[in-house]
Amino acid sequence: MQALSNPNADTTPEHQPPTGKSGKEMLEVVLSPLRSLISAIAPAYKNASGTAGVRLNRWRKRTKDRARWILAGFIDFFLRLKIRWKLILLVSASIILVTSTISTVALNRQEIEMRRGTSELGTALVSSLANVAKDNLLLESYPPIQDYISSYSFRGITGLELFFVMDRNGRVVAHLVADSINTIVPAEEWDLVASADSAILIETPDQLRFVRSVYVINEGKKFILGGCSATFSKAVILAPIEDMKQRILWTSFIVSLAAISIIYLISTKIVAIIIVLSEAARKVGTGDLKVNVVTNMKDELGALAREFNLMVIQIREKTQMQKFVSRAAVKMLSEEKEAKLGGTRRVVTAMFTDIRNFTAVSENQWPEEVVVTLNLYLDLQTKIIHDHGGVVDKFIGDGIMSIFTGNDMVKNSAEAAVIIQQKVIEMNKERRKQKEIVLEIGIGVATGVAVMGSIGSSDRMDYTAIGDTINLAARLCGVAGPNEILATENVVTRLANTYESRSAGKIPIKGKQEKVAAYQIVYPVET
């Protein structure tokens, strides 16, 4: 206030207190450019953050995809391995895992125990040496200290490399190695020793060093007299652990080798039976139903082999049984899963073949020879019928009843009939030259509606076709001469552009009041 009342004081505007804008307005002036800067930077920061996030997500996705690819590749590689190598890898991995876990736990525990024992020993050594050296350092009498240290050279303390005492100037006054006396320790090492009121451990890659200062306290003040140090070699201390590691490694190697050898021998036997089963299954697939897997194994593989043999026997029995029933019956069972009495109306072509004068021919021959000759002719006809889409419904003594279905059933039946006659004529020529029994065949063909289904009783039934068409074909076959093919008018009409035919007149048919027109199918015969 006195300054303001002084008339000589400078009252120009430059020296007047600032007026005009308040503190809030001044703060707004300062913050306004800062807000503008933040507004300008924010989009760029947001874009940068967004770009970084996208890159991070892409990197994560690539890493996951790569990990999945590697895992899938390993699984695929493992699945492609043979069973023997799979077992060897699994056993080896198990042994390595178990051995590594047990050895790691055991060795870590042993190392902890050895470190603790060394720590206790090192602490005791430097504490004992400090007590011995205290009075002698105070009196600067070093020989007793040296004698005390030298006595340890005969005790054989494992791993003890350095054991010495230094005075307050850092000069070694007593040492386990006499040549090191009077050497000066580095200043930083001395500072570390001087600061250790009690034994402390300093660990380096190769050593465990215990140090402690030697001091006295007088009137509450600490006076450093020197220090002592005991150094142990880690290589020597931990040598038993390293030795145990080597033993564990060798033991693991030997055990793994023995286990692999045993697994190899066992897997060889396992794989052998699997290979035998695989080969047997392949043979069954090619139609060989005489295979039998022989094994003395009592485990699951033995059970599998026995079940396989039983399966083959059942397949063989069913296959043999199928030879006694028509293919139509087999197809019906495969589609309907159960045989039931009953039938359905269908348009079919029926063909009957019969050997002419078979009874007269067989009277002068041995029965065994007759059967062999008959089977030869029947087998020839059966193969031709099957090759043309027909089904042998049944064998009727020395004749065959066959059924053709489908859009080309008339054509297929006619072709089968013609080829049967041509093949029989050709075969008879050769048999006459060999002076063997010669048989001739008559064939009847008719097409129309028939009832196809299971006929008989619930205990014994036959899958066949019945009706007027079937009866008509049988009657035509009965009147057909040797090497002759007789067919109905509707069959010949459908074959107008395929085979030549000529009328065989009208034939009386049992059960019909009017005669039925029959036509002879003409086919070429080699002379």
VOGU-532454 format. One line per 8 residues: number of its first residue (from 1); for each residue x, y, z of C-alpha. Coordinates in steps of 0.5 Angstrom, whole numbers. Each point is the difference from the previous one (the first is absolute). Example, Ala and Ser with C-alpha at 12.3 -4.5 7.8 and 13.67 -1.06 7.14 Angstrom:
2
1 = 25:-9:16 | 2:7:-2
END
This chain:
527
1 = 0:0:0 | 6:5:1 | 2:-1:-7 | -6:2:-2 | -1:6:4 | 7:2:-2 | 0:6:-5 | 6:-1:-4
9 = -2:-7:-1 | -1:-2:-8 | -7:0:-2 | 0:-1:-7 | -4:-6:-3 | 6:-5:-1 | 0:0:7 | -7:-1:2
17 = -3:-6:2 | -3:-4:-6 | -7:1:-2 | -5:-3:-5 | 0:-8:-1 | -2:-4:7 | 4:-6:2 | -6:-5:-3
25 = 1:4:-7 | 7:-1:0 | 0:-7:1 | -5:-1:-6 | 5:4:-4 | 5:-5:2 | -4:-7:-1 | -3:2:-6
33 = 6:-1:-5 | 1:-7:4 | -7:-2:-1 | 1:2:-8 | 6:-4:0 | -3:-6:4 | -6:0:-5 | 5:0:-6
41 = 4:-6:3 | -6:-4:2 | -2:-3:-7 | 7:-2:-1 | 1:-3:6 | -6:-4:0 | 1:-2:-7 | 7:-2:2
49 = -3:-4:6 | -5:-3:-5 | 6:-2:-5 | 4:-3:6 | -6:-4:2 | -2:-3:-7 | 8:-2:0 | 0:-3:6
57 = -7:-4:-1 | 3:-2:-7 | 7:-2:4 | -4:-4:5 | -4:-3:-6 | 6:-2:-4 | 3:-3:6 | -6:-4:2
65 = -1:-3:-7 | 8:-2:0 | -1:-3:6 | -6:-4:-2 | 4:-2:-7 | 6:-2:4 | -5:-4:5 | -4:-3:-6
73 = 7:-2:-3 | 2:-4:6 | -6:-3:1 | 0:-2:-7 | 7:-3:0 | -1:-4:6 | -7:-3:-3 | 4:-2:-6
81 = 6:-3:4 | -1:-8:1 | -2:-3:6 | 7:-2:2 | 3:7:0 | -6:3:3 | 1:-5:6 | 7:2:0
89 = -1:7:0 | -5:0:6 | 4:-4:4 | 6:4:-1 | -4:6:1 | -3:-3:7 | 7:-2:2 | 3:7:-1
97 = -5:3:3 | 0:-4:6 | 7:0:1 | 1:7:-1 | -5:2:5 | 2:-4:5 | 8:1:-1 | -2:8:0
105 = -4:-1:6 | 6:-4:4 | 6:4:-3 | -3:7:2 | -2:-3:7 | 7:-3:0 | 3:7:-2 | -4:4:5
113 = 3:-5:6 | 7:1:-3 | -1:7:0 | -2:1:7 | 5:-5:2 | 5:4:-3 | -3:7:3 | 0:-3:7
121 = 7:-2:-1 | 3:6:-3 | -4:5:5 | 3:-4:6 | 7:0:-4 | 1:7:0 | -4:2:7 | 5:-5:3
129 = 6:3:-4 | -2:7:2 | 0:-2:7 | 7:-2:0 | 2:5:-4 | -3:6:4 | 6:0:6 | 5:-1:-5
137 = -1:5:-5 | -1:5:6 | 7:-2:2 | 2:-1:-7 | 3:-7:2 | -2:-4:-7 | 4:-7:1 | -6:-3:5
145 = -5:2:-6 | 4:-3:-5 | 1:-6:4 | -7:-1:1 | -2:1:-7 | 6:-5:-2 | -4:-5:4 | -5:0:-5
153 = 4:-3:-5 | 0:-6:3 | -7:-1:2 | -2:-1:-8 | -6:5:0 | -4:-2:-7 | 1:6:-4 | 3:5:4
161 = 5:4:-4 | 2:6:3 | 0:2:8 | 3:6:2 | 1:6:5 | 1:7:-2 | 2:6:4 | -4:7:0
169 = 5:2:-6 | -3:-6:-4 | 7:-3:0 | -1:-8:1 | 4:-2:6 | -2:-7:0 | -2:-5:-5 | -1:-7:-2
177 = 5:1:-6 | 6:3:3 | 2:3:-6 | -6:5:0 | 2:3:7 | 2:7:0 | -5:1:-7 | -5:6:0
185 = -7:-1:-1 | -4:5:-5 | -3:6:4 | -7:-2:-2 | 1:-7:3 | 3:3:6 | -6:5:1 | -5:-6:-1
193 = 4:-4:5 | 0:6:5 | -7:1:-1 | -2:-7:2 | -1:0:8 | -2:-8:-1 | 2:-5:-5 | -4:1:-6
201 = 0:-4:-7 | 3:3:-6 | -2:-5:-6 | 4:0:-7 | -1:-4:-6 | 6:-5:3 | 0:2:7 | -3:0:7
209 = 3:5:4 | -1:2:7 | 3:6:3 | 0:4:7 | 3:6:3 | 4:-1:6 | -1:6:5 | -1:2:7
217 = -4:5:4 | 2:5:4 | -4:5:4 | -6:-1:-5 | 5:1:-6 | 2:-6:-5 | 7:0:-2 | 2:-5:-6
225 = 6:-4:1 | -1:-4:-6 | -4:-5:-4 | 0:-8:-1 | -2:-4:-6 | -2:-7:-2 | -1:-2:-8 | -3:-6:-2
233 = 0:-3:-7 | -7:-1:-3 | 3:-5:-5 | 3:-4:6 | -6:0:5 | -5:-1:-6 | 4:-6:-3 | -4:-5:3
241 = -6:3:-3 | 3:0:-7 | 2:-7:1 | -7:-2:2 | -3:4:-6 | 5:-5:-4 | -2:-6:3 | -7:2:-1
249 = 1:1:-7 | 3:-6:-1 | -5:-4:4 | -5:3:-4 | 3:-1:-6 | 1:-8:1 | -7:0:3 | -3:3:-6
257 = 4:-4:-5 | -2:-7:4 | -7:3:0 | 0:1:-7 | 3:-6:-2 | -6:-4:4 | -5:5:-3 | 3:-2:-7
265 = 0:-7:1 | -7:0:3 | -3:5:-5 | 3:-5:-6 | -4:-5:3 | -6:4:0 | 1:3:-7 | 1:-7:-2
273 = -7:-2:1 | -3:7:-2 | 4:-1:-7 | -3:-8:0 | -7:3:1 | 1:5:-5 | 3:-5:-5 | -6:-4:2
281 = -5:5:-1 | 3:2:-7 | -1:-7:-2 | -7:0:2 | -1:6:-4 | 2:-4:-6 | -5:-5:1 | 5:-5:4
289 = -4:-3:5 | 5:-6:2 | 4:5:5 | 1:-2:7 | 4:5:5 | 5:-5:5 | 2:4:6 | 1:-3:7
297 = -1:7:3 | -5:1:6 | -1:7:0 | -4:5:-4 | 3:-1:-7 | -1:-8:1 | -7:1:2 | 0:5:-7
305 = 3:-6:-4 | -5:-5:3 | -6:4:-2 | 3:2:-7 | 1:-8:-1 | -7:-1:2 | -3:6:-4 | 4:-4:-6
313 = -4:-6:2 | -6:3:0 | 1:4:-7 | 2:-7:-3 | -6:-3:2 | -5:5:-2 | 4:1:-7 | -1:-8:0
321 = -7:1:2 | -1:5:-6 | 2:-5:-5 | -7:-4:2 | -4:6:-1 | -1:5:-6 | 3:6:0 | -7:3:0
329 = -1:-3:7 | 6:3:2 | -1:7:-3 | -7:0:4 | 3:-2:6 | 5:6:0 | -5:5:-2 | -6:-3:5
337 = 4:-2:6 | -5:-6:1 | -3:-5:-4 | -8:0:0 | -5:-4:-4 | -3:4:-5 | 1:3:-7 | -1:6:-5
345 = -2:0:-8 | 6:2:-4 | 1:-1:-8 | 5:-5:-1 | 3:-4:-5 | 1:-8:2 | 5:-5:-4 | 0:-7:1
353 = 5:-5:-2 | 0:-7:0 | 4:-6:-3 | -3:-4:-5 | 0:-8:1 | 4:1:6 | -3:-6:3 | 1:-5:-5
361 = 7:3:-1 | 2:-1:8 | -3:-7:0 | 6:-3:-3 | 5:4:4 | 3:0:7 | -4:5:5 | 7:3:2
369 = 1:1:-8 | -7:3:-1 | 1:5:6 | 6:2:-3 | -2:1:-7 | -7:3:2 | 4:5:5 | 4:2:-6
377 = -6:2:-5 | -3:4:6 | 6:4:2 | 1:2:-7 | -8:2:0 | 0:4:6 | 6:4:-1 | -3:2:-7
385 = -6:2:4 | 3:4:5 | 5:4:-5 | -7:2:-3 | -3:3:6 | -4:-6:1 | -1:-4:7 | -1:-7:1
393 = -6:-2:4 | 1:-7:0 | 3:-6:-3 | -6:-5:-1 | 3:-7:-1 | 4:1:-7 | -3:7:-1 | 1:7:2
401 = -5:5:1 | 2:7:0 | -3:7:0 | 2:7:-3 | -2:6:2 | 1:8:-2 | -1:3:-7 | 4:-4:-4
409 = -2:-7:3 | -3:-2:-7 | 6:1:-3 | 5:-3:5 | -4:-6:1 | 0:-1:-8 | 7:1:0 | 2:-5:6
417 = -5:-5:-4 | 4:1:-6 | 7:0:3 | -2:-6:4 | -2:-4:-6 | 6:2:-4 | 5:-2:6 | -3:-7:1
425 = 0:-1:-8 | 8:2:0 | 1:-4:7 | -4:-6:-3 | 5:0:-6 | 6:-1:4 | -3:-5:5 | -2:-5:-6
433 = 7:0:-3 | 2:-2:7 | -6:-5:0 | -3:3:6 | -7:1:2 | -4:5:-4 | -6:4:3 | -5:4:-4
441 = -4:6:3 | -7:3:-2 | -2:7:2 | -6:3:1 | -1:8:2 | -6:4:2 | -1:7:2 | -6:3:4
449 = -3:1:7 | 2:-5:6 | 0:0:7 | 7:1:4 | 0:-2:7 | 1:-5:6 | -4:-6:-1 | 0:-6:5
457 = -1:0:7 | 3:4:6 | 5:-5:1 | 2:-1:-7 | -1:4:-6 | 2:1:-7 | 1:7:-3 | -2:-1:-7
465 = -5:2:-6 | -7:-3:-1 | -5:1:-5 | -3:-1:-7 | 7:3:-3 | 4:-5:3 | -5:-6:-1 | 1:2:-8
473 = 7:1:0 | 1:-7:3 | -5:-3:-5 | 4:3:-6 | 6:-3:3 | -4:-7:1 | -1:0:-8 | 6:3:-2
481 = 4:-5:-4 | 8:-1:1 | 4:7:-2 | -7:3:-1 | -2:7:4 | -8:1:0 | -3:7:2 | -6:3:1
489 = -3:5:-5 | 1:6:4 | 7:-2:1 | 2:-1:-8 | -4:7:-1 | 5:4:5 | 6:-4:-4 | -2:2:-7
497 = 6:4:-1 | 5:-5:3 | -2:-7:-1 | -3:-3:-6 | -6:-5:2 | -5:-5:-3 | -7:-2:2 | 0:-7:3
505 = -7:-1:0 | -5:1:6 | 1:-5:6 | -5:-3:4 | 2:3:7 | -3:-4:6 | -5:4:4 | -2:5:-6
513 = -6:-2:-4 | 4:4:-6 | 6:-2:-4 | 6:5:1 | 4:2:-6 | 8:-2:1 | 5:3:-4 | 7:-3:-1
521 = 6:5:1 | 5:-1:-6 | 7:1:2 | 7:-2:-4 | 4:-6:1 | 7:-1:-2 | 1:-6:-4
END
